[in-house]
Amino acid sequence: MSPKPQEYIDKLQKQANIMCQRLGHLVIPIAMRLFSDEMISQYELDIVQGQTTAYGQAQRLINICLQKGEHSCRKLYEALHEEDTILAEDINGQITLHYLT
């Protein structure tokens, strides 16, 4: 079964707050991966890096990916999984538990 056309956009919109709270020091390495994969531009990377808090950096990166669409959102999740598999799985578990309760 193939994913829905906006599966990752919907997922990221639902998880944005959790991700902003939890990414911390991983935001810049994730942003660098997205830049290396040509998902974000140098200018967008500079905008993310220019934020003064990790929360602000995560918020900007998430907003950039959401604006760019499904492929960028999927790449953000792939980069998170590559940087910290345990955190990626924990975030996915949190959103699942949130909707079950």
PyMOL commands that set and color helices and strands:
alter all, ss='L'
color gray80, all
select helices_A, chain A and resi 7-22+24-36+42-49+54-68+70-83+85-100
alter helices_A, ss='H'
color red, helices_A
deselect
rebuild
show_as cartoon
